[in-house]
Amino acid sequence: MSTIHVPVLLKETIQILVSRPDGVYVDATLGTGGHFRELSSQLNQDAILLGIDADPTVIDHCKSNLNIPQKHLYINSNFESVKAVCFRNGYPKIDGILMDLGLSSYALDDPDRGLSFSANGPLDMRFSPAIGQTAADIINNAGLTDLIHIFQEFGEERFSKSIARSIVNERQKSSIKTTAQLAAIVKQKAQAQNVNKTLSRIFQALRIAVNCELDVLQKALTDSASILNPGGRLVVITYHSLEDRIVKQFFKYESTGCICPREFPICQCDHKASLKIITPKPILPKKEEIIQNSRARSARLRAAKRL
């Protein structure tokens, strides 16, 4: 792991996340441990930390490189299993949960992962080797309608139909196995002034589809909120509008009491608020942070606490 991953919105995250210096805290998207290390430095010796990540290589990295004085555990699991992980390890109630939904720099810069169009590599895109389907499987086997849906829904790409048709035509000649092959097809259909944006949207869409990211996020949010102690914090850092919309809507729903239609004279839903929003508007990185770490530019931090 030659690339150093710089944690985004580090100071702001830890300030909001820590409510009890001796509490139990979970970094549900551990990565190379930047937030985890800083969190440890703000807690006392009685605190307990759990680090979760789907990628076994980063778990090994953290075990070898982080010096955490508190009792701590590293668990190789997808963050959608945060509740099960906490229960299995004897921690049914948690004081703070962090989800940083960004890709770690070392993973993004590793061509063997196939996450970036800037370097040639296999069309993989899996966050964990336990995931069966790769991006190449989708590109070469999905029907035209399914490809269009993926690019439209997960990439919000305006040229989804023409790009999908080109992919279907090209794969009839030979399999599309590398990021360079896919990028070449996309470039033919993208507007010259927006090539990189179009490539980013297509690669994002495929990555989301491979890893079922939006479904995973929804489950992780629901389960995380259910295991927070009263006053416990849930902090989520997103990097694109699809993720941010899910988090925003989840916080709004869980911080609202009655959700019956306005025309109902008496509440029939019995829905009760379980969270209080801490960040009415998302916290954005300052200009200085973006200058030092360009990958922070799209970050949005939202947080809520358990009632």
LOLOBA-218099 format. One record per atom (N, C-alpha, C): x, y, z; residue in three letters. Coordinates in pm, whole numbers, padded with zeros to 5 digits, always signed. Example, Ala and Ser with C-alpha at 12.3 -4.5 7.8 and 13.67 -1.06 7.14 Angstrom:
2
+01319-00569+00780ALA +01230-00450+00780ALA +01320-00330+00780ALA +01285-00225+00708SER +01367-00106+00714SER +01290+00003+00787SER 
END
This chain:
307
+00085-00119+00000MET +00000+00000+00000MET +00088+00125+00000MET +00139+00157-00117SER +00228+00272-00126SER +00152+00404-00119SER +00027+00404-00162THR -00053+00526-00161THR -00108+00552-00021THR -00089+00674+00028ILE -00140+00711+00160ILE -00282+00766+00144ILE -00374+00709+00218HIS -00512+00757+00215HIS -00529+00865+00320HIS -00574+00982+00276VAL -00593+01095+00367VAL -00739+01098+00410VAL -00768+01083+00539PRO -00907+01084+00584PRO -00971+01220+00562PRO -01095+01219+00515VAL -01167+01341+00479VAL -01245+01393+00599VAL -01250+01527+00612LEU -01326+01592+00718LEU -01293+01530+00855LEU -01167+01508+00879LEU -01124+01433+00997LEU -01163+01502+01127LEU -01127+01629+01142LYS -01155+01701+01266LYS -01305+01710+01291LYS -01380+01745+01187GLU -01524+01761+01202GLU -01592+01628+01239GLU -01545+01521+01177THR -01603+01389+01202THR -01587+01348+01348THR -01466+01360+01399ILE -01439+01313+01535ILE -01509+01401+01638ILE -01514+01532+01613GLN -01583+01623+01705GLN -01729+01585+01721GLN -01794+01549+01613ILE -01936+01513+01619ILE -01954+01372+01673ILE -01868+01281+01634LEU -01886+01139+01664LEU -01875+01108+01813LEU -01781+01172+01882VAL -01752+01136+02021VAL -01848+01205+02116VAL -01930+01125+02183SER -02019+01177+02286SER -01977+01132+02425SER -01912+01016+02430ARG -01859+00962+02557ARG -01716+00918+02534ARG -01620+00971+02609PRO -01480+00932+02588PRO -01449+00789+02629PRO -01541+00724+02702ASP -01519+00586+02742ASP -01619+00491+02675ASP -01676+00535+02562GLY -01782+00459+02497GLY -01732+00351+02401GLY -01828+00292+02332VAL -01801+00190+02231VAL -01827+00253+02094VAL -01726+00246+02006TYR -01735+00314+01877TYR -01701+00218+01763TYR -01768+00241+01649VAL -01750+00156+01532VAL -01714+00241+01412VAL -01602+00209+01349ASP -01572+00262+01217ASP -01615+00154+01119ASP -01728+00172+01056ALA -01788+00067+00975ALA -01727+00056+00836ALA -01644+00153+00801THR -01573+00151+00672THR -01427+00186+00700THR -01356+00093+00759LEU -01226+00118+00820LEU -01122+00174+00724LEU -01114+00119+00603GLY -01008+00163+00512GLY -00871+00141+00574GLY -00781+00234+00552THR -00647+00221+00611THR -00636+00283+00750THR -00750+00322+00808GLY -00753+00354+00950GLY -00727+00497+00990GLY -00738+00591+00897GLY -00711+00731+00933GLY -00809+00785+01036GLY -00939+00766+01013HIS -01038+00810+01111HIS -01027+00728+01239HIS -00999+00600+01226PHE -00990+00509+01341PHE -00879+00554+01435PHE -00765+00589+01379ARG -00651+00634+01460ARG -00683+00762+01534ARG -00743+00858+01464GLU -00777+00985+01527GLU -00885+00966+01633GLU -00981+00881+01606LEU -01084+00853+01705LEU -01022+00798+01832LEU -00930+00705+01817SER -00861+00647+01933SER -00793+00755+02016SER -00733+00852+01950SER -00658+00956+02022SER -00748+01047+02104SER -00879+01047+02074GLN -00973+01133+02146GLN -01053+01058+02253GLN -01023+00930+02272LEU -01094+00849+02370LEU -01001+00810+02483LEU -01060+00775+02599ASN -00974+00732+02709ASN -00950+00581+02703ASN -00875+00532+02799GLN -00831+00392+02795GLN -00944+00292+02811GLN -01057+00335+02862ASP -01169+00243+02884ASP -01258+00227+02762ASP -01234+00305+02659ALA -01317+00297+02538ALA -01289+00168+02461ALA -01382+00132+02375ILE -01370+00013+02291ILE -01397+00053+02147ILE -01313+00006+02055LEU -01327+00041+01915LEU -01338-00085+01829LEU -01429-00080+01731LEU -01443-00187+01633LEU -01423-00128+01494LEU -01338-00191+01416GLY -01315-00150+01278GLY -01362-00257+01182GLY -01448-00218+01088ILE -01508-00314+00994ILE -01470-00275+00851ILE -01432-00374+00771ASP -01409-00346+00629ASP -01426-00474+00549ASP -01481-00460+00428ALA -01505-00576+00342ALA -01377-00627+00277ALA -01274-00543+00272ASP -01150-00578+00204ASP -01051-00639+00304ASP -01016-00765+00290PRO -00925-00828+00387PRO -00785-00767+00387PRO -00744-00705+00275THR -00610-00648+00271THR -00597-00526+00363THR -00703-00447+00376VAL -00693-00331+00464VAL -00704-00373+00610VAL -00773-00481+00637ILE -00775-00534+00774ILE -00634-00574+00814ILE -00564-00643+00727ASP -00426-00683+00755ASP -00337-00560+00770ASP -00359-00461+00686HIS -00281-00337+00695HIS -00298-00271+00831HIS -00421-00258+00877CYS -00447-00191+01005CYS -00389-00271+01122CYS -00399-00402+01114LYS -00341-00485+01221LYS -00191-00464+01232LYS -00126-00443+01119SER +00020-00430+01116SER +00069-00288+01143SER -00015-00188+01113ASN +00035-00050+01113ASN -00028+00044+01214ASN -00141+00008+01270LEU -00204+00098+01366LEU -00167+00059+01508LEU -00141+00160+01589ASN -00113+00138+01731ASN -00228+00197+01812ASN -00323+00112+01846ILE -00444+00156+01917ILE -00435+00108+02062ILE -00423+00199+02159PRO -00404+00157+02298PRO -00529+00098+02363PRO -00648+00136+02315GLN -00771+00084+02375GLN -00799-00058+02326GLN -00888-00126+02392LYS -00935-00255+02342LYS -01000-00233+02207LYS -00962-00314+02108HIS -01015-00293+01974HIS -01020-00424+01897HIS -01106-00425+01795LEU -01122-00542+01710LEU -01125-00497+01565LEU -01067-00580+01478TYR -01076-00558+01334TYR -01156-00674+01275TYR -01261-00642+01202ILE -01351-00745+01150ILE -01364-00732+00999ILE -01337-00840+00927ASN -01350-00843+00782ASN -01496-00875+00746ASN -01572-00770+00716SER -01713-00786+00685SER -01762-00661+00614SER -01867-00674+00535ASN -01929-00558+00475ASN -02004-00479+00581ASN -02007-00347+00568PHE -02069-00266+00673PHE -02220-00282+00681PHE -02281-00349+00584GLU -02423-00379+00597GLU -02448-00475+00712GLU -02344-00545+00758SER -02355-00640+00868SER -02314-00580+01002SER -02315-00446+01010VAL -02266-00380+01131VAL -02340-00427+01256VAL -02469-00443+01248LYS -02546-00486+01365LYS -02508-00627+01406LYS -02501-00718+01310ALA -02464-00856+01340ALA -02323-00865+01395ALA -02232-00787+01339VAL -02094-00787+01387VAL -02086-00741+01533VAL -02157-00635+01563CYS -02155-00583+01701CYS -02217-00684+01798CYS -02327-00744+01759PHE -02392-00843+01845PHE -02302-00964+01867PHE -02242-01014+01760ARG -02158-01134+01771ARG -02038-01112+01862ARG -01991-00989+01867ASN -01873-00959+01949ASN -01908-00906+02087ASN -02035-00909+02121GLY -02076-00875+02257GLY -02103-00728+02282GLY -02133-00652+02174TYR -02160-00509+02191TYR -02294-00474+02125TYR -02404-00503+02192PRO -02536-00478+02132PRO -02573-00330+02127PRO -02504-00246+02205LYS -02533-00103+02202LYS -02403-00026+02182LYS -02411+00075+02095ILE -02294+00148+02049ILE -02313+00298+02073ILE -02202+00368+02099ASP -02210+00512+02126ASP -02179+00598+02003ASP -02120+00539+01902GLY -02092+00616+01781GLY -02056+00525+01665GLY -02113+00554+01549ILE -02084+00476+01428ILE -02049+00572+01316ILE -01937+00544+01250LEU -01892+00624+01137LEU -01898+00542+01009LEU -01950+00603+00902MET -01944+00545+00768MET -01885+00649+00674MET -01766+00623+00625ASP -01705+00707+00521ASP -01718+00628+00392ASP -01806+00672+00303LEU -01843+00595+00186LEU -01749+00615+00068LEU -01641+00689+00088GLY -01546+00710-00020GLY -01456+00590-00043GLY -01403+00581-00163LEU -01305+00477-00194LEU -01170+00516-00134LEU -01101+00420-00077SER -00968+00450-00027SER -00874+00476-00144SER -00779+00565-00125SER -00689+00604-00233SER -00609+00487-00286SER -00565+00400-00197TYR -00482+00289-00243TYR -00564+00195-00332TYR -00693+00176-00299ALA -00778+00090-00383ALA -00806+00156-00517ALA -00832+00286-00514LEU -00863+00359-00636LEU -00742+00363-00730LEU -00623+00370-00672ASP -00502+00382-00752ASP -00442+00247-00791ASP -00500+00140-00744ASP -00450+00006-00777ASP -00519-00041-00906ASP -00446-00050-01017PRO -00510-00089-01143PRO -00571-00229-01140PRO -00522-00315-01053ASP -00577-00450-01045ASP -00718-00453-00990ASP -00760-00345-00925ARG -00896-00339-00871ARG -00996-00294-00978ARG -00949-00229-01082GLY -01037-00187-01190GLY -01136-00080-01154GLY -01104+00003-01055LEU -01198+00104-01007LEU -01185+00238-01079LEU -01077+00254-01153SER -01050+00382-01217SER -01026+00364-01366SER -01067+00464-01443PHE -01044+00462-01586PHE -00908+00522-01624PHE -00834+00573-01524SER -00708+00641-01553SER -00591+00544-01571SER -00608+00419-01532ALA -00503+00318-01550ALA -00569+00188-01597ALA -00501+00119-01687ASN -00558-00004-01741ASN -00547-00118-01641ASN -00653-00194-01630GLY -00656-00309-01540GLY -00778-00393-01568GLY -00792-00503-01500PRO -00910-00589-01521PRO -01037-00520-01474PRO -01148-00546-01543LEU -01277-00489-01504LEU -01331-00569-01386LEU -01284-00537-01267ASP -01324-00611-01148ASP -01423-00529-01066ASP -01373-00428-00994MET -01452-00331-00917MET -01512-00386-00789MET -01482-00508-00752ARG -01538-00562-00628ARG -01465-00505-00507ARG -01541-00471-00402PHE -01480-00427-00277PHE -01424-00545-00198PHE -01480-00662-00222SER -01439-00782-00150SER -01432-00899-00247SER -01332-00987-00232PRO -01327-01106-00318PRO -01444-01200-00295PRO -01519-01180-00187ALA -01635-01265-00157ALA -01752-01236-00252ALA -01749-01121-00317ILE -01853-01086-00413ILE -01828-01165-00541ILE -01931-01231-00589GLY -01912-01320-00703GLY -01902-01249-00836GLY -01989-01152-00862GLN -01999-01089-00993GLN -01905-00971-01006GLN -01829-00965-01115THR -01740-00854-01142THR -01805-00758-01240THR -01740-00643-01260ALA -01789-00547-01360ALA -01784-00608-01500ALA -01683-00689-01527ALA -01673-00755-01658ALA -01792-00848-01681ALA -01836-00916-01576ASP -01953-01004-01589ASP -02076-00924-01632ASP -02094-00808-01572ILE -02209-00724-01605ILE -02197-00671-01747ILE -02081-00616-01780ILE -02060-00557-01912ILE -02081-00658-02025ILE -02039-00781-02001ASN -02044-00881-02108ASN -02171-00965-02110ASN -02248-00962-02003ASN -02364-01051-01996ASN -02498-00982-01977ASN -02499-00862-01922ALA -02626-00793-01896ALA -02693-00754-02028ALA -02826-00758-02030GLY -02900-00716-02147GLY -02892-00566-02168GLY -02928-00523-02287LEU -02922-00381-02320LEU -03005-00298-02222LEU -03126-00341-02194THR -03213-00267-02102THR -03152-00257-01964THR -03090-00365-01918ASP -03027-00363-01785ASP -02909-00268-01781ASP -02828-00267-01887LEU -02715-00174-01891LEU -02762-00029-01890LEU -02864-00001-01968ILE -02919+00136-01970ILE -02967+00174-01830ILE -03037+00083-01764HIS -03087+00111-01630HIS -02972+00140-01533HIS -02868+00060-01538ILE -02753+00079-01448ILE -02691+00216-01470ILE -02668+00253-01597PHE -02602+00380-01626PHE -02692+00499-01593PHE -02822+00483-01612GLN -02914+00593-01581GLN -02937+00608-01431GLN -02964+00497-01364GLU -03000+00503-01223GLU -02880+00526-01132GLU -02769+00463-01161PHE -02654+00470-01071PHE -02547+00569-01117PHE -02555+00612-01244GLY -02458+00708-01293GLY -02520+00840-01333GLY -02653+00841-01347GLU -02725+00961-01391GLU -02662+01018-01518GLU -02630+00925-01611GLU -02561+00959-01734GLU -02661+00982-01847GLU -02654+01097-01913ARG -02751+01134-02016ARG -02733+01053-02145ARG -02612+01002-02167PHE -02588+00923-02289PHE -02590+00773-02260PHE -02667+00733-02163SER -02671+00592-02121SER -02710+00498-02235SER -02810+00537-02312LYS -02859+00448-02417LYS -02755+00424-02526LYS -02692+00530-02572SER -02594+00514-02680SER -02469+00441-02631SER -02428+00466-02507ILE -02312+00396-02452ILE -02344+00248-02436ILE -02463+00217-02384ALA -02501+00077-02366ALA -02508+00004-02500ALA -02562+00069-02601ARG -02569+00006-02734ARG -02429-00022-02789ARG -02339+00072-02770SER -02202+00052-02817SER -02134-00065-02746SER -02160-00077-02619ILE -02103-00189-02542ILE -02155-00321-02597ILE -02285-00329-02619VAL -02345-00452-02671VAL -02288-00486-02809VAL -02269-00386-02892ASN -02212-00409-03025ASN -02068-00457-03016ASN -01989-00394-02930GLU -01847-00429-02919GLU -01827-00568-02859GLU -01908-00604-02761ARG -01889-00735-02697ARG -01927-00851-02789ARG -02002-00822-02895GLN -02032-00926-02993GLN -01909-00961-03076GLN -01816-00866-03084LYS -01691-00889-03156LYS -01590-00962-03068LYS -01576-00913-02944SER -01486-00977-02847SER -01521-00930-02707SER -01489-01011-02608SER -01522-00977-02470SER -01452-00849-02426SER -01521-00773-02342ILE -01465-00650-02285ILE -01414-00685-02145ILE -01284-00689-02130LYS -01225-00741-02008LYS -01146-00638-01926LYS -01112-00525-01986THR -01025-00429-01917THR -01089-00291-01907THR -01038-00212-01815THR -01086-00075-01800THR -01055+00008-01924THR -00942-00019-01988ALA -00904+00056-02108ALA -01003+00028-02222ALA -01044-00097-02237GLN -01141-00131-02341GLN -01274-00058-02318GLN -01321-00061-02195LEU -01448+00005-02164LEU -01435+00156-02183LEU -01324+00213-02135ALA -01306+00357-02147ALA -01304+00401-02294ALA -01243+00321-02379ALA -01237+00355-02522ALA -01377+00359-02584ALA -01462+00266-02543ILE -01600+00263-02595ILE -01677+00385-02548ILE -01662+00417-02420VAL -01735+00531-02362VAL -01691+00662-02427VAL -01561+00677-02451LYS -01508+00801-02508LYS -01567+00829-02646LYS -01599+00725-02719GLN -01656+00743-02853GLN -01794+00807-02848GLN -01865+00791-02737LYS -02000+00842-02725LYS -02011+00966-02636LYS -01904+01002-02571ALA -01906+01117-02480ALA -01875+01245-02555ALA -01929+01356-02508GLN -01894+01485-02563GLN -01750+01519-02526GLN -01678+01577-02617ALA -01534+01601-02597ALA -01505+01678-02469ALA -01589+01778-02439GLN -01564+01861-02322GLN -01604+01795-02190GLN -01673+01681-02201ASN -01721+01614-02079ASN -01676+01468-02069ASN -01568+01433-02137VAL -01524+01294-02142VAL -01500+01238-02002VAL -01424+01308-01921ASN -01391+01255-01788ASN -01514+01243-01698ASN -01606+01337-01710LYS -01729+01329-01631LYS -01812+01208-01672LYS -01821+01185-01802THR -01897+01070-01850THR -01830+00940-01806THR -01699+00932-01819LEU -01627+00814-01773LEU -01649+00791-01624LEU -01644+00897-01547SER -01664+00885-01402SER -01803+00831-01371SER -01903+00878-01442ARG -02040+00833-01417ARG -02058+00686-01453ARG -02002+00645-01565ILE -02016+00505-01607ILE -01944+00412-01511ILE -01823+00448-01473PHE -01747+00364-01380PHE -01814+00362-01243PHE -01866+00476-01199GLN -01939+00481-01073GLN -02060+00390-01078GLN -02135+00396-01186ALA -02256+00316-01199ALA -02224+00167-01192ALA -02121+00125-01262LEU -02083-00016-01260LEU -02039-00060-01120LEU -01961+00025-01057ARG -01913-00008-00922ARG -02029-00023-00824ARG -02126+00067-00833ILE -02243+00059-00746ILE -02320-00070-00772ILE -02334-00105-00900ALA -02407-00226-00934ALA -02336-00351-00886ALA -02205-00356-00904VAL -02127-00474-00862VAL -02138-00496-00712VAL -02129-00389-00636ASN -02124-00400-00490ASN -02258-00376-00422ASN -02365-00356-00502CYS -02500-00330-00446CYS -02495-00220-00341CYS -02422-00115-00373GLU -02389-00014-00273GLU -02510+00057-00211GLU -02609+00088-00289LEU -02722+00165-00236LEU -02809+00081-00144LEU -02830-00045-00180ASP -02905-00135-00092ASP -02828-00160+00038ASP -02698-00177+00024VAL -02612-00199+00141VAL -02619-00078+00234VAL -02612+00042+00176LEU -02617+00164+00256LEU -02749+00175+00333LEU -02859+00149+00266GLN -02990+00158+00332GLN -02999+00064+00451GLN -02954-00059+00433LYS -02957-00156+00543LYS -02863-00114+00655LYS -02745-00066+00619ALA -02647-00025+00721ALA -02699+00092+00804ALA -02766+00187+00741LEU -02823+00300+00814LEU -02930+00253+00913LEU -03020+00169+00865THR -03129+00121+00949THR -03076+00043+01069THR -02983-00048+01044ASP -02929-00130+01152ASP -02844-00048+01248ASP -02769+00048+01194SER -02685+00132+01281SER -02770+00214+01378SER -02875+00275+01326ALA -02961+00356+01412ALA -03023+00273+01523ALA -03052+00145+01494SER -03120+00060+01591SER -03030+00018+01707SER -02899+00025+01691ILE -02809-00021+01798ILE -02740+00094+01870ILE -02776+00218+01839LEU -02715+00331+01909LEU -02775+00347+02048LEU -02690+00377+02144ASN -02736+00418+02275ASN -02804+00554+02265ASN -02893+00590+02358PRO -02946+00726+02359PRO -02832+00827+02362PRO -02836+00923+02273GLY -02728+01021+02261GLY -02615+00977+02169GLY -02617+00849+02129GLY -02514+00798+02039GLY -02525+00862+01901GLY -02412+00874+01834ARG -02406+00947+01708ARG -02385+00854+01588ARG -02450+00888+01477LEU -02428+00822+01349LEU -02378+00929+01252LEU -02256+00912+01203VAL -02193+01010+01113VAL -02166+00942+00980VAL -02212+01004+00871VAL -02197+00946+00737VAL -02137+01049+00643VAL -02030+01010+00574ILE -01966+01095+00474ILE -01995+01035+00337ILE -02061+01112+00251THR -02095+01067+00117THR -02015+01145+00013THR -02017+01092-00111TYR -01936+01153-00217TYR -02011+01172-00348TYR -02135+01128-00356HIS -02214+01158-00474HIS -02361+01169-00434HIS -02440+01224-00523SER -02577+01264-00490SER -02666+01146-00453SER -02644+01028-00512LEU -02728+00913-00482LEU -02713+00872-00336LEU -02590+00863-00290GLU -02565+00830-00149GLU -02621+00938-00057GLU -02590+01062-00090ASP -02631+01173-00002ASP -02782+01181+00010ASP -02852+01152-00100ARG -02998+01156-00098ARG -03054+01049-00004ARG -02995+00930-00009ILE -03041+00821+00077ILE -03021+00858+00224ILE -02904+00912+00257VAL -02875+00949+00395VAL -02966+01062+00441VAL -02983+01163+00359LYS -03069+01276+00392LYS -03212+01230+00418LYS -03265+01146+00329GLN -03403+01099+00344GLN -03419+01009+00465GLN -03316+00926+00491PHE -03322+00838+00608PHE -03326+00920+00737PHE -03238+01018+00747PHE -03236+01103+00867PHE -03367+01179+00883PHE -03420+01228+00773LYS -03547+01303+00780LYS -03659+01213+00829LYS -03668+01093+00773TYR -03773+00999+00811TYR -03762+00961+00959TYR -03639+00929+01003GLU -03620+00882+01140GLU -03624+00995+01242GLU -03620+01118+01198SER -03630+01231+01292SER -03770+01292+01293SER -03864+01227+01220THR -04001+01276+01210THR -04094+01188+01292THR -04190+01250+01357GLY -04290+01174+01431GLY -04393+01116+01337GLY -04513+01164+01343CYS -04621+01114+01257CYS -04588+01137+01110CYS -04607+01031+01030ILE -04584+01042+00886ILE -04713+01019+00807ILE -04827+01027+00874CYS -04955+01012+00805CYS -04977+01128+00708CYS -05055+01107+00602PRO -05092+01217+00513PRO -05160+01329+00592PRO -05145+01450+00545ARG -05198+01566+00618ARG -05350+01562+00634ARG -05415+01495+00539GLU -05562+01493+00547GLU -05615+01399+00654GLU -05527+01316+00714PHE -05571+01227+00821PHE -05594+01308+00948PHE -05715+01308+01003PRO -05740+01388+01124PRO -05673+01330+01248PRO -05652+01198+01250ILE -05589+01131+01365ILE -05475+01045+01314ILE -05366+01046+01386CYS -05250+00966+01346CYS -05284+00818+01347CYS -05250+00749+01241GLN -05272+00606+01232GLN -05143+00527+01211GLN -05030+00599+01197CYS -04904+00530+01165CYS -04826+00487+01289CYS -04848+00558+01401ASP -04774+00530+01525ASP -04623+00541+01507ASP -04582+00614+01404HIS -04437+00631+01382HIS -04383+00735+01480HIS -04272+00701+01544LYS -04210+00791+01640LYS -04067+00821+01597LYS -04026+00942+01619ALA -03890+00981+01584ALA -03790+00904+01668ALA -03685+00856+01605SER -03580+00784+01677SER -03447+00859+01675SER -03435+00958+01585LEU -03311+01033+01572LEU -03338+01183+01576LEU -03235+01258+01613LYS -03237+01403+01600LYS -03122+01442+01509LYS -03152+01518+01405ILE -03049+01558+01310ILE -02956+01660+01373ILE -02826+01636+01363ILE -02725+01728+01416ILE -02682+01829+01310ILE -02688+01789+01185THR -02642+01872+01074THR -02760+01906+00982THR -02833+02014+01008PRO -02945+02051+00920PRO -02901+02065+00774PRO -02780+02114+00756LYS -02717+02117+00624LYS -02588+02037+00633LYS -02550+01971+00523PRO -02427+01889+00529PRO -02304+01975+00553PRO -02208+01920+00624ILE -02079+01986+00645ILE -01991+01956+00525ILE -01932+02060+00466LEU -01849+02046+00348LEU -01703+02072+00384LEU -01611+02014+00310PRO -01469+02041+00337PRO -01434+02185+00305PRO -01344+02240+00384LYS -01298+02376+00360LYS -01204+02380+00240LYS -01186+02500+00186LYS -01102+02517+00068LYS -00962+02465+00092LYS -00910+02486+00213GLU -00774+02442+00244GLU -00762+02290+00235GLU -00864+02219+00282GLU -00860+02073+00276GLU -00867+02025+00132GLU -00948+02088+00050ILE -00961+02047-00089ILE -00829+02069-00164ILE -00760+02178-00131ILE -00630+02204-00194ILE -00530+02094-00158ILE -00532+02050-00032GLN -00440+01947+00013GLN -00482+01808-00032GLN -00613+01786-00049ASN -00664+01654-00086ASN -00781+01674-00182ASN -00754+01669-00311SER -00857+01699-00412SER -00974+01602-00405SER -00952+01481-00353ARG -01060+01383-00346ARG -01163+01417-00239ARG -01135+01520-00160ALA -01231+01564-00059ALA -01337+01658-00116ALA -01318+01702-00241ARG -01401+01811-00292ARG -01550+01779-00297ARG -01586+01652-00316SER -01728+01617-00326SER -01786+01562-00196SER -01709+01564-00089ALA -01753+01505+00038ALA -01865+01586+00103ALA -01959+01513+00163ARG -02070+01573+00238ARG -02086+01494+00367ARG -02082+01562+00480LEU -02097+01495+00609LEU -02234+01527+00668LEU -02307+01422+00701ARG -02436+01436+00771ARG -02429+01353+00899ARG -02497+01401+01002ALA -02492+01332+01131ALA -02624+01346+01205ALA -02652+01245+01287ALA -02772+01246+01372ALA -02740+01172+01500ALA -02818+01198+01604LYS -02799+01127+01729LYS -02928+01058+01772LYS -02911+00950+01846ARG -03024+00870+01892ARG -03099+00942+02003ARG -03229+00947+01994LEU -03312+01007+02099LEU -03326+00911+02218LEU 
END
